[in-house]
Amino acid sequence: MSDMKLIMEGWRSYCTEPVGTGADFDLLYENYSQGRISHIQLYESWDRQVTASTQALLDEGIMDVLKVGFEKGKQLAGKAKEMYDSAVQKVVDFVFSLEVQAWKLLQTGKVILSKIAAVLMKAANFIKKFCGVHPVICKATFALIVMISITAVMAMMASPAMANVTMPADDGGASYSITDTGVSAIKGCLEVVSRDADPEGQQLAVDAVRWLDNAHTATTSTDLTQLASEAQQQVLACYKTVEKMSAEDPSIIESLANYGEKIRILTNKYYRVIDNVTIDNIEWESLVEPGKGNVSPLAPQNLGSAASRIAAELK
């Protein structure tokens, strides 16, 4: 069985049959489950465990063994072949164990995306060390780590539910309800795309936020993909945009959500008086951060590039 098949078979078996995640991690998770440590301590300890595991692989000389390369490795025999295969297996086991652990952390219900993503990305950078000596390991493991990272993002955006605003699952399974975090991220996106819009566009974003709030607190389900009004389509467009961007930068959801929580609705009035006659008398609403004008600058500096990225995605 090839290394790629080995990884994929292992992943499929985990999805259907629970497997071990490593003694140290199991003990850590048990301490969390028993309330001995907080979820913050759980993630921080997991981070240290992963760092220690990567260092252990290096200390064992895995890199030196794999330097022979993929093609020459297949031609080895005897003790050299055993050492080479063992080195490959250790890297595969490390990656698979990391994925299983990350998946289990996602089930805790208190997902801290930034911490999970940081550990996964750190591991991905470690895996890159093997790209030059074993490309199959590099491609397979990096792709799966990215997959878990995206899963972490989706755990922030959606969770199984029976009501509220829902999105159909990609695999045809049960629909998912957009979480509070997802709703806030969408609000942040709506402000970004409407800040430079004309009054009609700004009012449309406000209508979208009002609809989103009402649908999110409703007792019945609303499939976001089955809606037709302009305001509802704005919500769907922002959902897809944030989802796509977060696959490249998982922290974008957290940043947008933090900003979206601050968004308020402001009433704007504009009129001109010529020869004691009022003309161009219009009134509209816009999304703003408290204390800002009718077109609010994006407050958090780490979202400075997000505005242009979101605008580009929606064009």
N, C-alpha and C positions, 0 to 999 in steps of 0.2 A: 504493500500500500504506500502511495506517495505521501510526502509530508503534508501536502495540501489536503489530501483525502483524510489523513489522520486527524488533522485539526477539525475539519468539517464534521467528520463522524463523531468526534468527541463532543462538539457543540450540540449536534442533534441529540446525542444520548443524554446530555444534561437537560435539554428542553423536555424530555420525556421521563427521565429517571434521575432523581437527585443523586449527586455524587459529592465526594469530599472536596472541601475547599482549602485544605491545609490545616494542620493541627493548631498552629499559632492563630490563624484567622478564626477558626472555629471557637477557640477559647475567648478570643476578643469579642466575637459576636455574641457568645453566651453571656459574657459580662454585661454587654449592652442590653440583651434581652431580659436579664435579671435586674436591670436598673442600677447596676453597680457603677456604670459610667454613662455619660451623656452621649448624644449622637455626635456632638462636636469632638469629644474625646475619641469616639469610635473612628471617625474619619481621619483624625490626626495620627492615631496609632496605626491605622491601616497604611497611611502614607509612609510612616517609618518602616513598617514591615516590607512594603514593596521596595523601598530604597535599599534595605538590607538584603533583600533577595537578589536584586540586580548586582549589588556589589559582590555577593557570594558567587554568582556566576562568573564574574570577572576574576575573582580570586582563585577559582578552580581552574583557570586557564582555558576556558571554553573558546575564547577568541583564537588562541594559539592552535587548538585542535582543528578549528574550522577554517583556518587559513589555507588549508590545502585546496579549498574551493569545491563547488558543487559537482562539477564534472569529474574531477580527479577523485573526489570522495566516493563516487560510485564504483571506481575501479580498485579501491583498496581491498585488502583481504586480511584475514587473521586478526591479530590484536589491534592493528591500526584501524581496521574496519569497525571493530567493536567500539573503540574509543570515539571514532568519528560519529557513528550512529548514536552513541550515548550522549555526545555533545548536542547533536541535533535534537534528540528527545528531550533533553533538559530545557532547551530553549522553548520547544513546543509546549512542554508541561508548564513552564513559567507563564507563557502567554495565556494558555487555556485556564490556568488557575486564576490569573488576574481577571479574566473575563467573567468567570463564575463568581468571583468575589464581588466584582462591580455590579453584576446583575442582582446578587443577593442584597447588596446595599440599597439598590433601587426599590426593593420591596419593603424597606423599613417605614416608608410613608413620610419620612422627614428628609427628603432628598436635598442635599446641598450641592447643586450643580457645579458651582465653581470648584469645589474641593474634589469631587469625583473626576471632573474633566481635567483638573490639574494633575492628578495622579496618573490618569490614562495618557495624557500628553507627555508626561515625564517618561513613562514606560515606552511610549512610541519613539521618543528621541533615543532611548537606550537601544531599542530594536534596530534603529538606523545604523548602529555600530556593526551590525551583522550583514548589512546590505552588500558590502563589497566581498564578503567571504561566502555568503550563501543567499543568493537572490530569492530563492523560493520561500525561505523563512521570512525574509524581509517583506515580500509582497503579501504573503498570506497573513502574517501576524499584524502587520500595519493595517491592512484592510479590515480585519476583525476588531482591532482596537478602535478604529474610526467608527465601525458599526455600533460598538457599545457606547461610544461617546454620543452618537446621534440618539441612541436609545435613552441615554440620560437626559438629553435635551427634550425628547418627546415626553419623558416622565414629568418634566416641568410643565409641559404644554397640555398634556391630556392624561386622564385617569379613567378607569372603568366607572361608569355611572349610569343611572336610570333616567336622569332628567337633565335640564339645563341645555346649553348650547353644545351640540355634538358634531363630531366629524366621523365619517365612516372609516373603518380600519382599512389599511392598504391591502391586507390579505383576505378581505371579505368577511372578517369576523365581526364581533360585536362593535358597535360604535363607541367612541370615546368622548367623554365630556371635557370641555376646555376648563382648566383649573383657574383658581383666582389669580395665580401668577400669570397664566396665559392671557387672561382677560386684561390684566394691567399692562402686559407687554403690548397687546394689540392697541390699547388706548395710547400708549407712548408712540407707537407707530402712526396712529391716526393724527396725532398732533404734529408729528414731523412732516407728514405729507401734505398737511393743510396749512402750515404756517405761512407759506408764501402764496397761497391761493387767493382768488378773489372772494368777495363776501359770500357768493353762492357756494363756492367750494368749502369755505370755512364752516358754513351752516350745515353742509352735507356731513362733514366730519362730526359735528355736534349731534346731528340726528343719528349717526352711526353709533356713537357712544351711548346715547340714550337707549337705542334699541338693544345694544349689547348688554347693558345693565339690566334692562327689563327681562330679556331672554335668559340671562344668567341666573336670575333669582326666581325664575318661573318654576312651577311644579310639573310642567310637561316638557318633553324634549323638543328641541328645534334643530333640525339638520341644517347646518350652515351651508352645505352644498346645494340645497334645494330651494334657495331663496332668490328673489328676483328684484327687489327694490334697490335703488342706487345705494342707499345707506347700508343695506345688508351686504351688497357686493363689495363695498368698501371694507367691511369687516373681514370678509373672506379673503380679499386681496392682501390685507395686512397680515392675516394669519399665515398665508402661504409665503409671504415675503419674510416674515420673522422666522418661520420654520426653515426656509432655505438658507438664510444668513447664519442661523445658529448651527447649521451643520458645519460651517467653516469656522465659526467663532462661537462656541457654546456660551460664553459669558454675555453675549448680546441680549439674551432673554432676561437675565437678571438685571442688567443695566436698564433696559427698556421698561421692565416691570417696576423697578424702583422709581423711575421717572413717571411712568403712567399713573402710579398711585397718587401723585401730586396734582395731576391734571384737574382743572376746574373749568366751568363754563362761564364765559364773560359775555355780557350784552354790549354790543357796539352800536353807536348811532352816528350817522353822517348826514349833514344837510348843508345846503348853501342858500344864502339869502341875497337876492338881487332886486334892487328897487323895492325893498320891503316885502318881497314875495319869496316865500320859501320854496326852493326847488331841490331836486335830487335828495329828497328826504327818505333815507333808507335805514333800516334797523336789522341787524343780524347778530348771530352768536358765533363765538369762536372758542377753541380749546386753548387754555393758557395754564401756566404754572402760577400759583398765587403770587401777587405782587408784580406780575409782568404786564406788558401792554397787550393789545389785541392780537399781535403776532409775536409769540413768545420765542426768545432764543432758547436753544437746548441747554438747560442748566448744567448737567454733569459733563465735565470736560471729556470723560472717556467715551462719550457718545458723539463727540465732535464729528467724526467721520461717518457715523451711522446715518446721519441725515442724508448725505449725498448718496450713500450706498442704498438706503431704502428708496430714495427717489429714483435712482437708476433701475432698481429691480421692478418698480411699478410702471416704468415707461413702456 
